[in-house]
Amino acid sequence: MATEEISRTQGLNPSQQSSSLPDYPQMILEAIEALNEREGSSMSSIAKHIDSTHSDLPASHTTLLSHHLNQMKQMGQIVMLNNNYSKPDPNAPPKRGRGRPPKPKVPLPPGVVVAPPRPRGRPPKPKDLLAPPKPKPVSTGRPRGRPPKKAKTGTASAPPPPPGVKRGRGRPPKVLPSVGFQ
């Protein structure tokens, strides 16, 4: 009972845990070494090699294989080039991260105390203790800022058009004043 609970927390069935299968990373590295391909080994060739050497693989073998390949790739145990996995070259320089590398820090001589970094933002103005206090501004009785909008009342500014006349669409034509000659 206790071994079943431990195996469930690790995500393995009791039958998988007690089997004679080595760890997936170990099987992957063995397959890459055994295949010894110049350009690296593809995922399918690694899977075929593991399948041929170990007969009691779980049903989720391809899922587990791709998961462990990605995990090993991220940890740097294997390198992926052109969809082929291979062991990293021991003579190759370590892979750099993205972005600009940080400047090298110069070691300080012993006994030197480093001042704390300045706080962010604009520094406050120094208070002059000898200056007289500023007089408070005289209020004019009105509050500062824009006055609030007045609430609309029930009266409309323009009377509604007579009910019998219907307005047409668009801008109405300009009314010419009638000029009479005498």
Secondary structure as UniProt FT lines:
FT   HELIX           2..10
FT   HELIX           14..18
FT   HELIX           24..35
FT   TURN            38..39
FT   HELIX           43..53
FT   TURN            59..60
FT   HELIX           61..75
FT   STRAND          79..81
FT   TURN            82..83
FT   STRAND          84..86
FT   TURN            90..91
FT   TURN            110..111
FT   TURN            163..164
//
